[in-house]
Amino acid sequence: MFQVILADCSISDITEAFIEHVRRKSDLPTPSDIYNIINPPPPKPDWAAYQGLKHQQKQDLYLTPEERKYISWCEAQAIEKKSAWDEKQYD
């Protein structure tokens, strides 16, 4: 199973991922544990922070460019997730 999941990863990346896993945990890693260390999943939006920023935006309070960018990123993530869900529903 390791060969199938990690076929596109280099030996040095796999070795480093094993070492990192063993440093953090005492159990044996699964192929997905190693794969996620090498290719971490994208971060998830902090919806509480998003709601706080949207509240500030609705009150016409100043938002930094980074905060406006974060709002847009969260909304794009939500649209992407909904699109993926819709595709599963209609397949």
C-alpha positions as CSV (number, residue, x, y, z in Angstrom):
1,M,0.0,0.0,0.0
2,F,2.9,2.4,0.8
3,Q,4.2,1.9,-2.8
4,V,0.8,2.8,-4.3
5,I,0.1,5.9,-2.2
6,L,3.7,7.2,-2.2
7,A,4.7,6.3,-5.7
8,D,5.1,10.0,-6.8
9,C,7.2,10.9,-3.8
10,S,11.0,10.8,-3.6
11,I,12.8,8.5,-1.2
12,S,14.4,11.4,0.6
13,D,10.9,13.0,1.1
14,I,9.5,9.7,2.4
15,T,12.5,9.2,4.8
16,E,12.1,12.8,6.2
17,A,8.4,12.3,6.6
18,F,8.9,9.0,8.5
19,I,11.4,10.8,10.8
20,E,9.0,13.7,11.4
21,H,6.2,11.3,12.2
22,V,8.2,9.3,14.6
23,R,9.3,12.5,16.4
24,R,5.7,13.6,16.9
25,K,3.9,10.3,17.5
26,S,4.7,6.9,19.0
27,D,2.5,4.8,16.7
28,L,3.5,3.5,13.3
29,P,2.5,5.8,10.4
30,T,-0.1,4.9,7.8
31,P,0.6,5.7,4.1
32,S,-1.7,8.6,4.3
33,D,0.1,10.0,7.4
34,I,3.4,10.0,5.4
35,Y,1.7,11.4,2.3
36,N,0.0,14.3,4.3
37,I,3.4,15.2,5.8
38,I,4.9,15.4,2.3
39,N,1.9,17.0,0.7
40,P,-0.1,18.7,3.5
41,P,-3.8,19.3,2.9
42,P,-4.8,22.9,2.3
43,P,-5.6,25.0,5.4
44,K,-9.3,25.2,6.4
45,P,-10.9,28.6,6.8
46,D,-11.4,29.9,10.3
47,W,-15.1,30.7,10.0
48,A,-15.2,32.6,13.3
49,A,-12.5,34.9,12.1
50,Y,-14.4,35.2,8.8
51,Q,-17.6,36.1,10.5
52,G,-15.9,38.7,12.6
53,L,-14.3,40.3,9.6
54,K,-17.7,40.3,7.7
55,H,-19.3,41.9,10.7
56,Q,-16.6,44.7,10.6
57,Q,-17.1,45.0,6.9
58,K,-20.9,45.5,7.3
59,Q,-20.3,48.2,9.9
60,D,-18.1,50.0,7.3
61,L,-15.0,49.6,9.6
62,Y,-11.6,49.6,8.0
63,L,-10.2,46.3,6.8
64,T,-6.6,45.8,5.8
65,P,-5.9,44.4,2.4
66,E,-4.9,41.1,4.0
67,E,-8.2,40.9,5.8
68,R,-10.2,41.6,2.6
69,K,-8.1,38.9,0.9
70,Y,-8.9,36.5,3.7
71,I,-12.6,37.1,3.3
72,S,-12.3,36.5,-0.5
73,W,-10.3,33.3,0.2
74,C,-12.9,32.0,2.6
75,E,-15.7,32.7,0.2
76,A,-13.8,30.9,-2.6
77,Q,-13.2,27.9,-0.3
78,A,-17.0,27.8,0.5
79,I,-17.9,28.0,-3.2
80,E,-15.4,25.2,-4.1
81,K,-16.7,23.0,-1.3
82,K,-20.3,23.5,-2.3
83,S,-19.5,22.8,-6.0
84,A,-17.8,19.6,-5.1
85,W,-20.8,18.6,-2.9
86,D,-23.2,19.5,-5.7
87,E,-21.3,17.3,-8.2
88,K,-21.5,14.3,-5.8
89,Q,-25.2,14.8,-5.4
90,Y,-25.9,14.8,-9.1
91,D,-23.5,12.1,-10.3
